[in-house]
Amino acid sequence: MAKMLPKRTLEEIRFANDIVEVISSYLTLKKSGATYKACCPFHKEKTPSFHVNPQRQICHCFGCGEGGDVFSFVQKYEGVDFMTAVSMLAQRAGIAVEFDDDGTDDGGIKKDVLFKLHEQLTQFFQRCLTQVKGAEHARQYLKSRDFTPELIEDFKVGYAPKGWDNMLKWGEKNKFSMAELEAAGVILKPSKPDAKVQFYDRFRDRLMFPISDVQGRVIGFSARLLDKDPKQAKYVNSPETALFHKSRILYALDKARRPIVNADQRQAIVCEGQIDVIRCHAAGFDTAVAAQGTAFTESHAQILKRYADSVVLVFDTDKAGQDAAIKAAQIFIQQGLAVRVAQLPGDTDPDSFIREKGAEAFGRIIDSAVSAVGFQFDVLSERENTDSVVGAMRASNAVLETVSMSASSVQRAKLMQEAAERLNVPVTALQEDLKKLKRPRVREAPAEAAAPKAPVNRPVEEVQLCEHLVHTVDFPELGELVSKYLPLEMISDRCCRQLAEAALNSMKTGRTILDEAREFVDTTGELPVFLAGILEAPAKVLGSEFSRTEAVRDIILKIWRREKEAERTRLEQSQDKQDQLHATELTMLLPKFKTWEDGAEIIEIELDLDD
């Protein structure tokens, strides 16, 4: 069942989050008359066209059309769904939210309980690290890796003590049931049916790295083995739970997402492991993230694309790391991201390199990162002789596999040009080979990633009607015309229909159109964006009051004529004689909708008959 909140709670959260204050926490706003403006965060621009209206509590970009209310902004900026945006704003305002459904996972465990369990368990692991005598080897390990107390605290690193039932004891003490502990993935059942215990701890004698969602809530753990034991995995992660889905989680994204968005090129650094990410953040590279115990997936790339336009991959330098970098690069390219690969010297990783050479040297490595095609060619050159015909063909096929992943014609052209230079062959030769790959998954993308989004295709006459109805406070007769002569169900576009209804209701209640529109709980965010665009659009040059009234009359006639034409078309396709006769009558009737005197008379008759 979908999560929903009572309208009164939504309004309470909206009221507690002034849109100027919220957006100011993301962007630098400058006062401009009665509004504020900034460069739009949703497309690239040099001249600010993103406006925030404190009186109406809406925002709108005149460049790309994005906008809406405070919920819409957070939803778009953070790349989350409507209810997550609501939760984030509620948390910001200190408002406790209770959903209309029971907020449970498939096993009947409330997700709020799981969030609470993970948070308290994180604190328990942190206390174990600092206070338990048996955690000395964990403390020494962190000291050997140059983890400062501040760094440990910042990333909430902890220690899971030795033993098989610590979680059960902790759960009992903190009033968490075995079912809740199992749902959180911190205990599991023995594989042997004749085992003496019902459950045992998943994490034992391991360094604990909490994993958080984009809101910073702990949803799982990654546990590192401290003692070398070939029989045990180096890392053990939380299993798939109601909260934790490793294919959709990027480690430290909660810390990195805002720095990524604010970076000049919206560039993310992608590492292989948690310790590498932590070291990057400690050294000032706070846009670093990592996949969580799995290879990079399409979901990872889609999530990162919400915040980043480009990525720099910094993987291990061994063969496995090189192969993983190439695969990850292909996935990111397929999602429309610009990709470069940084090459560390020797057998180093980001953690060891930064500790040995320093942040400045690592910054130079990042700056000198090569394109995905350049890196792939370097790797292939090390593995075989690309000067030979066979070697060149193999390298060409491998590189074209990467190039073909791109949905952008501009990106493909750039990568193709570089590949041709490295292979010392004409670009046309590679273009011919690329055509042979015949990859239907490639979709043409706009030449510029930052191009404004395509407008929603709404009926022109309905949009024009809305542009007039937002002025019903000054021209109440417009609302009276629509209320009398145009049943709202004849407005086909949902947003136009809801805005028209809000305008008519505002005439009855005295509330603003914005307040009335907020009665529609729109989880898609489409209505606030549409309404903001209508309200913030520059006023059109209008004639007298009579001309505005005439314009609305003309729109009403167009909508009626459209409906009658559609009805006639349907009747003409029928085999029934009565339907065909009615279609002929409609053909004779349609010209009367060209003038208001004739059209209004017919509409009045139609509506009376419907009654």
C-alpha positions as CSV (number, residue, x, y, z in Angstrom):
1,M,0.0,0.0,0.0
2,A,1.4,3.5,-0.9
3,K,2.3,5.8,1.8
4,M,0.1,8.8,2.3
5,L,-0.1,11.7,4.7
6,P,-3.2,13.6,5.8
7,K,-3.5,17.0,4.0
8,R,-3.3,18.8,7.3
9,T,0.1,17.3,7.9
10,L,1.3,18.2,4.5
11,E,0.2,21.8,5.0
12,E,2.0,21.9,8.4
13,I,5.2,20.7,6.8
14,R,4.8,23.2,3.9
15,F,4.1,26.1,6.3
16,A,7.2,25.2,8.4
17,N,9.5,25.2,5.4
18,D,9.7,28.6,3.8
19,I,10.7,28.0,0.2
20,V,13.3,30.8,0.2
21,E,15.0,29.4,3.3
22,V,15.0,25.8,1.9
23,I,16.3,26.8,-1.5
24,S,18.9,29.1,0.1
25,S,20.3,26.0,1.8
26,Y,21.1,24.6,-1.7
27,L,21.7,27.7,-3.9
28,T,22.9,31.2,-3.5
29,L,19.9,33.4,-4.0
30,K,20.0,37.1,-4.8
31,K,17.2,39.5,-4.1
32,S,15.6,40.9,-7.2
33,G,12.6,43.1,-6.5
34,A,9.9,41.1,-4.7
35,T,11.5,37.8,-5.7
36,Y,14.9,36.0,-5.5
37,K,16.9,34.6,-8.4
38,A,19.8,32.2,-9.0
39,C,21.3,30.2,-11.8
40,C,19.0,27.2,-12.3
41,P,20.3,24.0,-10.7
42,F,18.4,21.9,-13.3
43,H,20.2,23.1,-16.5
44,K,23.4,24.9,-17.3
45,E,23.2,28.7,-17.7
46,K,25.3,31.8,-17.0
47,T,22.5,34.3,-16.6
48,P,20.2,33.6,-13.6
49,S,16.7,32.6,-14.8
50,F,15.5,30.6,-11.8
51,H,13.1,32.7,-9.7
52,V,11.8,32.1,-6.2
53,N,8.6,33.9,-5.2
54,P,8.3,34.2,-1.3
55,Q,4.8,35.5,-1.4
56,R,3.4,32.6,-3.5
57,Q,5.9,30.1,-2.1
58,I,6.8,28.8,-5.5
59,C,9.8,28.7,-7.8
60,H,10.1,28.7,-11.6
61,C,12.9,28.7,-14.2
62,F,12.2,30.7,-17.3
63,G,15.0,28.8,-19.1
64,C,14.0,25.1,-18.7
65,G,10.5,25.3,-17.2
66,E,11.3,23.5,-14.0
67,G,9.6,24.8,-10.8
68,G,6.8,24.2,-8.4
69,D,6.5,24.4,-4.6
70,V,8.9,23.5,-1.9
71,F,8.1,19.8,-2.2
72,S,8.6,19.8,-6.0
73,F,12.0,21.5,-5.6
74,V,13.4,19.1,-3.0
75,Q,11.9,16.2,-5.0
76,K,13.7,17.3,-8.2
77,Y,16.9,18.5,-6.6
78,E,17.5,15.5,-4.4
79,G,16.3,13.0,-7.0
80,V,13.8,11.4,-4.7
81,D,10.1,10.6,-4.8
82,F,7.4,12.8,-3.4
83,M,7.0,11.1,0.0
84,T,10.8,11.0,0.5
85,A,10.8,14.8,-0.2
86,V,8.0,15.2,2.4
87,S,9.9,13.2,4.9
88,M,13.1,15.2,4.4
89,L,11.3,18.5,4.9
90,A,9.4,17.1,7.9
91,Q,12.7,16.1,9.4
92,R,14.2,19.6,8.6
93,A,11.3,21.2,10.5
94,G,11.3,18.7,13.4
95,I,7.8,17.4,12.5
96,A,7.0,13.8,13.3
97,V,5.1,12.3,10.4
98,E,2.6,9.4,10.6
99,F,1.5,7.8,7.4
100,D,-2.0,6.7,6.7
101,D,-0.8,3.2,6.0
102,D,1.0,1.1,8.6
103,G,4.5,1.7,7.1
104,T,5.5,-1.9,7.3
105,D,7.7,-4.1,5.2
106,D,6.5,-7.3,3.6
107,G,7.1,-9.2,6.8
108,G,4.9,-6.9,8.9
109,I,7.8,-5.1,10.6
110,K,7.4,-1.3,10.7
111,K,10.2,0.5,8.8
112,D,10.3,3.2,11.4
113,V,11.3,0.4,13.9
114,L,14.0,-0.8,11.5
115,F,15.4,2.8,11.2
116,K,15.4,3.1,14.9
117,L,17.1,-0.3,15.4
118,H,19.9,0.5,12.9
119,E,20.5,3.9,14.5
120,Q,20.7,2.5,18.0
121,L,22.8,-0.4,16.9
122,T,25.3,1.9,15.2
123,Q,25.7,3.7,18.5
124,F,26.2,0.4,20.2
125,F,29.0,-0.6,17.8
126,Q,30.6,2.8,18.3
127,R,30.6,2.3,22.0
128,C,32.1,-1.1,21.6
129,L,34.9,0.3,19.5
130,T,35.9,2.9,22.1
131,Q,35.1,1.1,25.3
132,V,35.4,-2.7,24.9
133,K,38.7,-4.2,25.9
134,G,38.4,-6.9,23.2
135,A,38.3,-4.1,20.5
136,E,41.9,-3.2,21.0
137,H,43.0,-4.8,17.8
138,A,40.2,-2.9,16.0
139,R,41.5,0.4,17.5
140,Q,45.1,-0.5,16.5
141,Y,44.0,-1.3,13.0
142,L,42.3,2.0,12.5
143,K,45.4,3.8,14.0
144,S,47.6,1.9,11.5
145,R,45.3,3.3,8.7
146,D,45.6,6.8,10.0
147,F,42.0,7.1,11.1
148,T,41.7,10.0,13.4
149,P,39.0,10.1,16.2
150,E,37.2,12.8,14.3
151,L,37.1,10.7,11.1
152,I,35.9,7.6,13.0
153,E,33.1,9.7,14.5
154,D,32.2,11.4,11.3
155,F,31.7,8.1,9.5
156,K,30.3,6.3,12.6
157,V,32.8,3.5,12.4
158,G,32.2,0.8,15.1
159,Y,33.1,-2.7,16.2
160,A,31.0,-5.8,16.4
161,P,32.4,-7.8,19.4
162,K,33.2,-11.5,19.4
163,G,30.5,-13.9,20.3
164,W,27.4,-15.6,18.8
165,D,24.6,-14.0,20.7
166,N,25.6,-10.3,21.3
167,M,22.8,-9.1,19.1
168,L,20.2,-11.2,20.8
169,K,21.3,-9.8,24.2
170,W,21.4,-6.3,22.9
171,G,18.0,-6.7,21.3
172,E,16.4,-7.9,24.5
173,K,17.9,-5.1,26.5
174,N,16.7,-2.5,24.0
175,K,13.3,-4.1,23.5
176,F,13.8,-5.3,19.9
177,S,12.3,-8.7,19.1
178,M,14.1,-11.5,17.3
179,A,11.8,-10.9,14.3
180,E,12.9,-7.3,14.1
181,L,16.5,-8.2,14.5
182,E,16.1,-10.8,11.7
183,A,14.3,-8.3,9.5
184,A,17.3,-5.9,10.0
185,G,19.6,-8.7,8.9
186,V,21.8,-8.6,12.0
187,I,20.9,-12.2,13.1
188,L,20.3,-15.3,11.0
189,K,19.1,-18.8,11.5
190,P,21.6,-21.7,11.5
191,S,21.8,-23.7,8.2
192,K,21.8,-27.0,10.1
193,P,18.3,-28.1,11.2
194,D,19.6,-29.8,14.4
195,A,21.4,-26.7,15.7
196,K,21.2,-25.9,19.4
197,V,20.4,-22.2,18.8
198,Q,17.6,-20.6,17.0
199,F,19.6,-17.5,15.8
200,Y,23.2,-16.3,15.9
201,D,25.0,-13.0,15.1
202,R,25.8,-12.2,11.5
203,F,28.6,-9.8,12.4
204,R,31.3,-11.0,14.8
205,D,34.7,-9.5,15.6
206,R,34.5,-7.1,12.7
207,L,35.0,-3.5,12.0
208,M,31.6,-2.0,11.3
209,F,30.9,0.7,8.6
210,P,27.3,1.9,8.7
211,I,25.6,2.4,5.4
212,S,23.2,5.3,5.0
213,D,20.5,6.3,2.5
214,V,20.5,9.7,0.9
215,Q,18.9,11.2,3.9
216,G,21.7,10.0,6.2
217,R,19.6,7.3,7.9
218,V,21.5,4.1,8.7
219,I,20.0,1.2,6.7
220,G,22.7,-1.5,6.8
221,F,26.3,-2.3,7.6
222,S,29.5,-3.4,5.9
223,A,31.7,-5.4,8.2
224,R,35.4,-5.8,7.6
225,L,37.4,-8.8,8.8
226,L,40.2,-7.8,11.2
227,D,42.2,-11.0,11.4
228,K,43.4,-12.8,8.3
229,D,41.3,-15.9,7.8
230,P,41.1,-17.5,4.3
231,K,37.9,-19.3,5.3
232,Q,36.1,-16.0,5.9
233,A,35.1,-13.2,3.5
234,K,37.0,-10.0,3.9
235,Y,33.8,-8.0,3.9
236,V,30.3,-9.1,5.0
237,N,27.4,-6.8,4.1
238,S,23.9,-6.6,5.4
239,P,21.5,-8.8,3.4
240,E,18.7,-7.4,1.3
241,T,16.1,-6.0,3.6
242,A,13.1,-3.7,3.5
243,L,15.6,-0.8,3.9
244,F,18.8,-2.1,2.3
245,H,19.1,-2.8,-1.4
246,K,22.8,-2.9,-2.4
247,S,22.2,-2.5,-6.1
248,R,20.6,1.0,-5.3
249,I,23.0,2.2,-2.6
250,L,26.2,4.2,-3.0
251,Y,28.3,4.5,0.0
252,A,28.7,8.1,1.3
253,L,26.3,9.5,-1.2
254,D,24.5,11.2,1.7
255,K,27.6,13.2,2.4
256,A,28.7,13.6,-1.3
257,R,25.5,14.5,-3.1
258,R,25.5,18.2,-2.2
259,P,29.2,18.8,-2.9
260,I,28.7,17.0,-6.2
261,V,25.9,19.3,-7.2
262,N,27.8,22.4,-6.1
263,A,31.0,21.3,-7.9
264,D,31.9,23.3,-11.1
265,Q,31.5,20.3,-13.3
266,R,29.1,18.4,-11.1
267,Q,31.8,15.7,-10.9
268,A,31.8,12.6,-8.7
269,I,34.8,10.5,-7.7
270,V,33.9,6.8,-7.8
271,C,36.1,4.4,-5.7
272,E,35.9,0.7,-5.1
273,G,35.7,0.5,-1.2
274,Q,34.6,2.3,1.9
275,I,38.1,3.0,3.2
276,D,39.1,4.6,-0.1
277,V,36.0,6.8,0.1
278,I,36.6,7.8,3.7
279,R,40.2,8.7,2.9
280,C,39.1,10.8,0.0
281,H,36.6,12.8,2.1
282,A,39.3,13.2,4.8
283,A,41.6,14.7,2.2
284,G,39.0,17.2,1.0
285,F,37.7,15.2,-2.0
286,D,34.1,15.1,-0.6
287,T,32.5,14.1,-3.9
288,A,33.7,10.5,-3.5
289,V,31.3,7.5,-3.4
290,A,31.5,3.7,-3.8
291,A,29.3,0.8,-4.8
292,Q,28.2,-1.3,-1.9
293,G,29.6,-4.8,-2.1
294,T,28.7,-5.3,-5.7
295,A,29.8,-4.3,-9.2
296,F,28.3,-1.1,-10.5
297,T,24.8,-1.5,-11.9
298,E,22.6,0.6,-14.1
299,S,20.7,1.6,-11.0
300,H,23.8,3.0,-9.4
301,A,24.5,5.1,-12.5
302,Q,20.9,6.3,-12.6
303,I,21.1,7.3,-9.0
304,L,24.4,9.1,-9.4
305,K,23.1,10.9,-12.5
306,R,20.6,12.7,-10.3
307,Y,23.5,14.7,-8.9
308,A,26.5,14.4,-11.3
309,D,27.2,15.2,-14.9
310,S,30.5,13.4,-14.9
311,V,32.5,10.8,-13.0
312,V,36.1,10.0,-12.4
313,L,36.8,6.3,-11.7
314,V,39.6,5.6,-9.3
315,F,39.9,1.8,-9.1
316,D,42.6,-0.6,-8.1
317,T,45.4,-1.0,-10.6
318,D,45.4,-4.8,-10.9
319,K,43.8,-6.6,-13.8
320,A,40.5,-7.1,-11.9
321,G,40.4,-3.4,-11.1
322,Q,41.1,-2.4,-14.7
323,D,38.4,-4.7,-16.0
324,A,36.0,-3.4,-13.4
325,A,36.8,0.2,-14.4
326,I,36.0,-0.5,-18.0
327,K,32.7,-2.2,-17.2
328,A,31.7,0.7,-14.9
329,A,32.7,3.3,-17.5
330,Q,30.4,1.6,-20.0
331,I,27.5,1.6,-17.6
332,F,28.0,5.3,-16.7
333,I,28.4,6.2,-20.4
334,Q,25.1,4.4,-21.2
335,Q,23.4,6.6,-18.7
336,G,24.7,9.8,-20.4
337,L,27.5,10.7,-18.0
338,A,30.9,11.9,-19.1
339,V,33.5,9.4,-17.8
340,R,37.2,9.7,-17.1
341,V,39.5,7.2,-15.4
342,A,42.3,8.1,-13.0
343,Q,45.4,5.9,-13.1
344,L,47.2,5.4,-9.8
345,P,50.9,4.3,-9.9
346,G,51.9,0.8,-8.9
347,D,49.8,-1.3,-6.5
348,T,48.3,1.7,-4.7
349,D,44.7,2.6,-4.0
350,P,43.2,6.0,-3.1
351,D,43.7,5.3,0.6
352,S,47.4,4.3,0.5
353,F,48.2,6.9,-2.2
354,I,46.8,9.8,-0.2
355,R,48.5,8.7,3.0
356,E,51.8,8.3,1.3
357,K,51.8,11.2,-1.3
358,G,49.2,13.6,0.1
359,A,46.0,15.3,-1.1
360,E,47.7,17.6,-3.5
361,A,49.3,14.7,-5.4
362,F,46.0,12.9,-5.5
363,G,44.4,16.0,-6.9
364,R,46.9,16.0,-9.8
365,I,46.0,12.3,-10.4
366,I,42.3,13.3,-10.6
367,D,43.0,16.3,-12.9
368,S,45.1,14.1,-15.3
369,A,42.4,11.4,-15.6
370,V,41.9,10.2,-19.1
371,S,38.8,9.4,-21.0
372,A,37.2,6.0,-20.8
373,V,38.3,5.2,-24.4
374,G,41.9,6.4,-23.6
375,F,42.1,4.3,-20.5
376,Q,40.7,1.2,-22.3
377,F,43.2,1.6,-25.1
378,D,46.0,2.0,-22.6
379,V,44.9,-1.3,-20.9
380,L,44.6,-3.1,-24.2
381,S,48.1,-1.8,-25.3
382,E,49.6,-3.4,-22.2
383,R,47.9,-6.8,-22.9
384,E,48.6,-7.2,-26.6
385,N,50.4,-5.6,-29.6
386,T,48.0,-3.1,-31.0
387,D,50.4,-2.3,-33.8
388,S,49.6,-5.6,-35.5
389,V,46.5,-5.9,-37.6
390,V,45.0,-8.5,-35.3
391,G,45.7,-6.5,-32.2
392,A,44.3,-3.3,-33.7
393,M,41.1,-5.1,-34.7
394,R,40.7,-6.5,-31.2
395,A,41.3,-3.1,-29.7
396,S,39.0,-1.5,-32.2
397,N,36.1,-3.9,-31.4
398,A,36.6,-3.5,-27.7
399,V,36.7,0.3,-27.8
400,L,33.7,0.5,-30.2
401,E,31.8,-1.6,-27.7
402,T,32.3,1.2,-25.2
403,V,31.6,4.0,-27.7
404,S,28.3,2.3,-28.8
405,M,27.0,2.5,-25.2
406,S,26.7,6.3,-25.5
407,A,23.2,7.7,-26.2
408,S,24.7,11.1,-27.1
409,S,25.8,11.7,-30.6
410,V,28.2,14.4,-29.5
411,Q,29.8,12.1,-26.9
412,R,30.1,9.3,-29.4
413,A,31.7,11.6,-32.0
414,K,34.3,12.8,-29.4
415,L,35.1,9.2,-28.3
416,M,35.3,8.0,-31.9
417,Q,37.7,10.8,-32.8
418,E,40.0,9.9,-29.9
419,A,39.8,6.2,-30.7
420,A,40.8,6.9,-34.3
421,E,43.8,8.9,-33.2
422,R,44.9,6.2,-30.8
423,L,44.5,3.4,-33.4
424,N,45.9,5.6,-36.2
425,V,43.0,4.8,-38.5
426,P,40.4,7.1,-40.2
427,V,37.3,8.0,-38.2
428,T,35.2,6.8,-41.2
429,A,36.6,3.3,-40.8
430,L,35.5,3.2,-37.1
431,Q,32.1,4.6,-38.1
432,E,31.6,1.8,-40.6
433,D,32.5,-0.8,-37.9
434,L,30.2,0.9,-35.4
435,K,27.2,0.6,-37.7
436,K,27.8,-3.1,-37.9
437,L,27.4,-3.5,-34.2
438,K,23.7,-2.5,-34.7
439,R,23.0,-1.8,-31.1
440,P,19.2,-1.0,-30.8
441,R,19.6,0.1,-27.2
442,V,21.4,3.3,-28.2
443,R,18.9,6.2,-28.1
444,E,19.7,9.5,-29.5
445,A,20.0,12.0,-26.7
446,P,20.1,15.8,-27.1
447,A,23.5,17.1,-28.2
448,E,23.7,19.1,-24.9
449,A,22.9,17.3,-21.7
450,A,21.8,20.6,-20.2
451,A,19.2,21.4,-22.9
452,P,15.9,22.4,-21.5
453,K,13.4,19.5,-21.1
454,A,10.7,19.1,-23.7
455,P,7.5,20.8,-22.6
456,V,4.5,18.6,-21.8
457,N,2.1,18.5,-24.7
458,R,-1.1,20.0,-23.3
459,P,-4.0,21.3,-25.4
460,V,-3.2,24.9,-26.3
461,E,-6.8,26.2,-25.7
462,E,-6.8,24.6,-22.2
463,V,-3.4,26.2,-21.3
464,Q,-4.7,29.5,-22.6
465,L,-7.8,29.1,-20.4
466,C,-5.7,28.6,-17.3
467,E,-3.6,31.7,-18.2
468,H,-6.9,33.7,-17.9
469,L,-8.3,31.9,-14.9
470,V,-5.4,32.7,-12.6
471,H,-6.7,36.3,-12.8
472,T,-10.2,35.6,-11.5
473,V,-9.5,37.8,-8.5
474,D,-9.4,40.8,-10.8
475,F,-11.8,39.4,-13.3
476,P,-14.4,37.3,-11.5
477,E,-16.7,37.3,-14.6
478,L,-14.1,34.9,-16.2
479,G,-14.8,32.3,-13.6
480,E,-18.5,32.8,-13.8
481,L,-18.3,32.2,-17.6
482,V,-16.4,29.0,-17.2
483,S,-18.6,27.8,-14.2
484,K,-21.8,28.4,-16.3
485,Y,-20.7,27.3,-19.8
486,L,-17.9,24.8,-19.4
487,P,-18.2,21.5,-17.4
488,L,-14.7,20.8,-16.0
489,E,-14.8,17.2,-17.2
490,M,-14.5,18.6,-20.7
491,I,-11.0,19.8,-19.9
492,S,-8.9,16.8,-20.9
493,D,-5.5,17.7,-19.4
494,R,-5.4,16.8,-15.7
495,C,-3.3,19.8,-14.6
496,C,-5.4,22.2,-16.6
497,R,-8.5,20.7,-15.1
498,Q,-7.2,20.9,-11.5
499,L,-6.0,24.5,-12.0
500,A,-9.4,25.5,-13.4
501,E,-11.2,23.8,-10.5
502,A,-8.8,25.6,-8.0
503,A,-9.6,28.9,-9.7
504,L,-13.4,28.4,-9.4
505,N,-13.1,27.2,-5.8
506,S,-11.0,30.2,-4.9
507,M,-13.9,32.4,-6.0
508,K,-16.2,30.6,-3.5
509,T,-13.8,30.3,-0.6
510,G,-11.8,33.5,-0.8
511,R,-8.6,31.5,-0.6
512,T,-5.8,31.9,-3.2
513,I,-5.6,29.6,-6.2
514,L,-2.3,28.3,-4.8
515,D,-4.0,27.3,-1.6
516,E,-6.9,25.6,-3.4
517,A,-4.5,23.8,-5.8
518,R,-2.7,22.4,-2.8
519,E,-5.8,20.5,-1.9
520,F,-4.8,18.1,-4.8
521,V,-2.1,15.8,-3.4
522,D,0.0,15.5,-6.5
523,T,2.8,13.0,-5.9
524,T,4.1,13.4,-9.5
525,G,5.0,17.0,-8.8
526,E,3.5,17.9,-12.2
527,L,0.8,20.2,-11.0
528,P,3.0,22.5,-8.9
529,V,5.4,22.9,-11.8
530,F,2.6,23.7,-14.2
531,L,1.0,26.2,-11.8
532,A,4.3,27.9,-11.1
533,G,4.9,28.3,-14.8
534,I,1.5,29.9,-15.3
535,L,1.7,32.2,-12.3
536,E,5.3,33.3,-12.9
537,A,5.0,33.8,-16.7
538,P,5.3,37.4,-17.8
539,A,1.9,39.1,-18.1
540,K,0.6,39.2,-21.6
541,V,-0.3,42.5,-23.3
542,L,-4.1,42.6,-23.0
543,G,-6.7,45.0,-24.3
544,S,-9.8,46.0,-22.4
545,E,-11.7,43.9,-19.9
546,F,-14.1,43.1,-22.8
547,S,-11.2,41.6,-24.8
548,R,-10.2,39.2,-22.0
549,T,-13.9,38.1,-21.6
550,E,-14.1,37.6,-25.4
551,A,-10.9,35.5,-25.3
552,V,-12.4,33.2,-22.6
553,R,-15.6,32.9,-24.6
554,D,-13.6,31.9,-27.7
555,I,-11.7,29.3,-25.7
556,I,-15.0,27.8,-24.3
557,L,-16.4,27.6,-27.9
558,K,-13.2,25.9,-29.1
559,I,-13.4,23.2,-26.4
560,W,-17.0,22.6,-27.1
561,R,-16.3,22.4,-30.8
562,R,-13.5,20.0,-30.2
563,E,-15.7,17.7,-28.1
564,K,-18.5,17.8,-30.7
565,E,-16.1,17.0,-33.5
566,A,-14.8,14.0,-31.5
567,E,-18.3,12.8,-30.9
568,R,-19.2,13.1,-34.6
569,T,-16.1,11.1,-35.6
570,R,-17.1,8.4,-33.2
571,L,-20.7,8.3,-34.5
572,E,-19.6,8.2,-38.1
573,Q,-17.7,5.0,-37.4
574,S,-20.9,3.3,-36.0
575,Q,-23.1,1.1,-38.2
576,D,-26.2,2.2,-36.3
577,K,-28.5,4.4,-38.5
578,Q,-29.5,6.6,-35.5
579,D,-25.8,7.2,-34.8
580,Q,-25.2,8.2,-38.4
581,L,-28.2,10.5,-38.3
582,H,-26.9,12.1,-35.2
583,A,-23.5,12.6,-36.8
584,T,-25.1,14.5,-39.7
585,E,-27.0,16.7,-37.2
586,L,-23.6,17.5,-35.5
587,T,-22.1,18.4,-38.8
588,M,-24.9,21.0,-39.2
589,L,-24.5,22.2,-35.6
590,L,-20.7,22.7,-35.6
591,P,-20.6,26.1,-37.5
592,K,-22.8,27.6,-34.7
593,F,-19.8,27.3,-32.3
594,K,-18.0,30.0,-34.2
595,T,-19.9,32.9,-32.6
596,W,-20.7,33.3,-29.0
597,E,-24.4,34.3,-29.6
598,D,-25.2,31.0,-31.3
599,G,-22.7,28.9,-29.4
600,A,-23.9,30.0,-26.0
601,E,-27.5,29.3,-26.9
602,I,-26.6,25.7,-27.9
603,I,-24.5,25.2,-24.8
604,E,-27.3,26.3,-22.5
605,I,-29.6,23.8,-24.3
606,E,-27.1,21.0,-24.0
607,L,-26.5,21.6,-20.3
608,D,-30.2,21.9,-19.6
609,L,-30.8,18.6,-21.4
610,D,-28.0,17.0,-19.3
611,D,-29.8,18.1,-16.2
